[in-house]
């Protein structure tokens, strides 16, 4: 893509009312547009990142047996009344409205009820179980504290998976698979080293649920970390009884601020019983289906990556989710230099990586000063920057060398175009 045709532009300042680092940088770099507090539109650069995060999540969910679907956002109040959640004062962040005929509906903020009802058409026997289905779907929550940028939105994209099992044992096996898959996701997007499986209250139906908390000064939660075991407790479960059950020594705890980037819950029969989602077992007995839910907020994860990996110059995207693999920057000079930059751009976009994917290039061909281009490149945060200018050197054998800079480490190398191509084909 040519940067001169990209309709979004960088800006020097973020909106004055934006206090979170992730939103400040994403707005300034042209990834998102703030529509109102807690509501953001994703521009071309931002959407590319979202789609790459979705691909990583989708691959892991498919890998543990998940099947993707898409559920409606408008939800029937009568379904929620059967589980006593429509008027539950604890669920105070509903966006509710009425149809033209005065029928009450809600804009979905989670999908246990409608999916459980849907599954009644597909689950009748033990032969129909287990089932694991997930979606990427826009959720709506009337957040009272929408001050954390895209990490706490009133409208946001969620990956929510729901498991339907015959019993607690079968559920537990999948629950552990999902726990491992989540950690692989966070490793792949570059924050695994900062993320801890965190014990939280399991509510009525399980001793614990599990949060995945990424350590960051921007976090709204406080966690207590046992670094030797690589696990943590959140505030509500930090007591002597839990210490004994989990096997941690509170004297060794490290306290940290963190943001939740995922969670998994045992639901047991909380929804299957009132909605009568039952199955007949091998003996002919009728039993309620045993359920679980597993969530990752996609924009929240994107915002957490920015919070964790940015520096004083801008965003530092991991290669796995960067909107482009390489930022080709032309410092306008002689006709020969300009022509060489065009030739290198063409060569790069025609290459394929070892996985068969095209190398993704954004080419800064704008008529702008070198300082502005370099500043924008640092702000946008593409992993590899390649500079073409009249100052480029020649190698010992007279070959043209390009300047290649790693955004994360700051390391600069001069290499031939062929060496650059091989580096990108291997490392992307």
N, C-alpha and C positions, 0 to 999 in steps of 0.2 A: 504494500500500500504506500502511496505517496503522501507524505505528511501535508503537502500543499493542498490536497483534496480532502483531508480529514476535516469534517465540519466543526468538530470541537476544538477549542483552543485552550492553552494554558493561561493562567492568570496569576498575578503577583500576590493577591490577597484572597483569602476565603471570606465568606460572609461573616460579619462582625458578631452575629449571634451564634456562630458555630464554635463550640468549645472543645470538641473531641478531635484528637490528632488524626484519626482515620478519615473523618469527613473533611477536615481542612485540607489534607493532602489529596484526597480523591477528587475533591471539587477543583482545587487549584490545578491538578494535573489533567483535568478534563475527562475523568472516568464516570462521575455521577453529577446529577443536577439536583439541587435541593428544591423541592416543590413547596414543602411546608415542614414544620417540626415533625420528625419521625417518618417523613415520606420522601423518598428519593427515586428519581428516574435514572436508569443506567444507560449511559451513552455508549457509542461503539467500542471504545477501549474497555469500559467497565463490563459490558456484556460479554466480551471475549474472555475476560477473567472468570466471570460467573459460569460460562459454558464449560471452561476447562475444569473448574472445581466440580461441576455437576458430572463431568465425564469420569473423574477420579472416584467420586462417590458411587456413581452408577456401576462402574466396573466392580467395586467391592461388594455392593449389595447383590448384584447378579451372581458374583462368585460364591456367595453363601446361600444361594437358592432363592433370592428375591425375584419377584416378577413385577414389572412396572405397570401402573395404571394411572388414570387421572380422574379424580372425583370432582363433583360439583362444588362450587364455593357457597351457593345459597343452600341453607339447611333448614329442614322442617322442624319447627319448634316442638311438635308433638313427639318426635323421636327423642328429643332431649328431655322432655318432661317425664318420659318413662324411666330415665336414670336420675331424675331429680336434679338435673344440672341446669335446666333452663332458668330457674329462679334462684339458684344457689348464690347466696351473698358472697361466697368465696370466689365465685367466677364473676368478677365485676368488670372485666375488660371486654365484654361482648360488644360488637356493633350489631344492633338489632334494628329491624325495620318492618314495614308491612307492605304486602302486595296491594293492588288496587281493590281487591275484594276484602281487605282488612285481615287477611291471613298473616300471622306473625311468622317471620323468617329471620335467621341469623346469618351473618357473613362468617364463614367458618374460621375458627382459630385453632381447631384441631378436628380430627375426623373419626374418633372411636365410634361414636353412635351411628352415623350413616353407613360406615363400612361394615360394622357388625350386622346391621339390618340387611345390607346387600349380601353378606355372606350366607344368610339364611337360604338364598336361592342356590347356593353352591356347596354347602356342607350339610350332609345328612348322616353319613356313616363314618366309621373309623377309617375306611378306605379313602375318604376325602381329605384326610389330615396327615401331616401338617400342611399348612399354607402360609406363605410369607409374601406379602404384597407391599409395595411402596409407591410413592409418588413424589414429584416435585411440584408443589402447588403454592399459589399465593395465599397467605394467611392474613387475617385482619385482627389486630388486638388494640384496644383503646388504652394504650400505655399512658400512665400518668407522668412518667419520667423519660421523655424522649430526648435525652441529652447526650447520648453516646454514639451519635452518628448512625452508620448503618448497622451497628451492633445492637441497637434496640429500636426497631422500627414499628410503626403502626400498621404498615403494609409491607410484607416481606415474603421471600421465597423460602419454603421449608421442604426439606426431605423428611418425610415421615413414613416409617415402615411399621407394619403391624403384623404380629405373629399369631397364628391360630394353631394350637397344639392339643393333643389328646389329654395330656396331664402335665403336672409340674415337672416331672423328670424330662420329658421331651422338650418342654419349654426351656428348661435350664441348659440343655445342650445347645440350643440355638442361641440363647442369651449370651453364652460364653463365646460362641463364634462371632456374634455381632460385636461384642466387646473388643475382640482381637481385630476385627475388620475396621472398627473406628480408629484404633491406634495406628493401623496401616494408613488410613486416610490422612491422619494428622501428620504422620511421617512424610507422606508423599507431597503434602502442601507446604512442608517446610517448618512446621511448628511442633513436631513430635517431641523434640528435646525439651520443650517448655510445657508440655501437656501431661497432666497427671490424672489417672483414674481416681476419682474422688468419691468416697463413701458418703451417701446422703440417706435421709430417711426414706424408707420404703412405703410409708403410709400404712394402711390397714392390711395390705395383702402380702407384704414381704418384709423381711428384716431390713433390707437395704435396697435402694436404687443406686444408680451410679451416674455421676456427672463426669464430664471430661473438661477439666479446668486448665486453661492456659495462663501461666503466670505473666502478669503485665501490670505496670503501675496504673493503667487505665481501668483495671478491673473493679467491679462493683461488689465482688464477693471476697471474703477472707477464708483462706484454706490453711490447714496445718499439715505440713509435708513430712513424711518419713522418707528421706532421700535414699537410704539403704534399700528399702523395699520398693521404692518408686511409686508409692501410693500416697493419698492424702485423705483427710477428713474435712467436711465442711463444718461450719460453726454449730449447726443444730445437732450433729451427732458426735461432737467432741466431748466425750465423757468417759468415765472409768470403765463402765460396762462395755462400751464399744471398743475401747483400747484393748481390753482383754479378748474380745471376740475376734478382732482383726489381727491382733498380735503385734501392736506397735508400742513403742516407748515414748510417752509424751515429753520426756526430758530431752529427747533428740529432735523434737519437732522444729521445723523452720516455718515461721508464719509468713504468708505472702498474700498480696492482692492478686486476684485472678478473675478471668472472664470465662463463663461457661460456653464451650463451643460445641457441646453435644450432650445428650442424656439418653439413658435407657431405663425403662420401668417394667416391672412385673405388674400386670393388671389383674391376674387371676381370673375370676369370673364376674368382676364388677360390672361389665357391660353385657356379657353373654347371658347372664341369668335374667335381668329385667327385660332384655330384648329377645329372650327365648332362643338363643343360638345354641342348639343342642346337637349331639350326634349319638348314634347308636353304636355301642362298643361290641366286641367279639361275642359277648355273652347275651347280647340283645338289650342290655340296660341303656337307658337314656341318660346322658351326662352333659353338663354345660361345657362348652369349649374353653380351654385355658389360654389366656391372651397376654400379649406384651406389646409395648410401644417403644419406638426408637427414633429419636429426632436429631436433626442437624439443621440449624438455620444457615442457609447458604450465604446471604449477605453478611450475616454476623461473622461467619468464618472468614470471609474476605476482609472484613474490617479488622478482625483479630490479626490476620497476617500482616496488614499494614501497621498496626500498633506495634507488633513484635519486631518487624524486620526493616522498618524505615530508619533513616539517619537524618542528620541536619540538612541534607541536600534534597531529600525527597524519599520516594518509595524505593524499596529494593525487592523486586519480585523474585521468588524462586523460579527456576526454569520451568517447573511443572505447570505453573498457572499464569505465567507472564503472557500479556496479550500478544507479544511478538517475541521471536527468538533473538533477533538482532536489530539494533538501531544503526542504520547506515547514515552517517552524517557527512554531508558535502559542505565543506567550507569553500564558498564560491571563489574561483580563481580563474586560471587560464582556460581557454576553450578545450585544451587537451585534458586538463584535470576534470572539467565538467563532463566531457565525453567518457573519460575513464570511469567516473562514478556511475554513469548510466549503464556502462557495460558490466560493471561489477554487480549492480543491482539486478540486471537481467540474469546474470549467471547464477546468483544466489537463489532467486525465486524459482529457478528451473531445477534446483537440486532437491533430492529426497534424502531424508535421514535413514538411519539403519532400520527404523521401524516402518519405513515406507511413506512417512509423512513429508509434505513439502516443508522446506525451511521457510519460516514466516518472517518476513522483513518489512520494517517500516523505514522508508527512505525520506530523510529530511532534505528535501530538494527546495525548501523555501528560500526566498530572497531575504535573508535575515543575517544579522551579525553573528560571528562565531561564538561570542560569549552568550548570546541569547539561545543559540542552538545547544550549546553544551549544558547550560542551566536547565533548559527544558528536558534534555536527555536524562540528566540526573533526577529531575523531579518525576518524570514518567517511570523511570526505573527498569527499563529493559535490561536483561542480564548481560548482554554483550553489546558494546558500542564499537563501531568501526568508523574511523575518520579518514576521509579522502580530502586532501588539500595540496596546494602547491609545495608544501613543506615535507611531503612524504619522501622517505629515503629510498635508496636503491641498495639491494643486497650485493654481496661480494661478486656474484656472477652477473650483476647488472639487472636482476629482476626487480620489478616494482614492489615495494613493501607498503602494507597498510598498517595503520596504528589500531591496535585492538585492546580495548580496556574492559576489564571485568568489573561490573557495577558493584558487586558485593565486596570484593577484596581491594579494589582500586589498582590491581596489578595491570601494567601496560606492557604489551609486547608488540614488536614489529614482525610481521610475517607476510609471506607471499599470499596471493589470492588463493592459490591451490591449497596452501597450508590452512588458510582460513576455512575454506570449504570443507576440508577433511575434519577440522576441529568441530565445526558445527554439525556435520553429518554424524559424528561419533557421539557428541556430548548432548545434543538437543533431545 
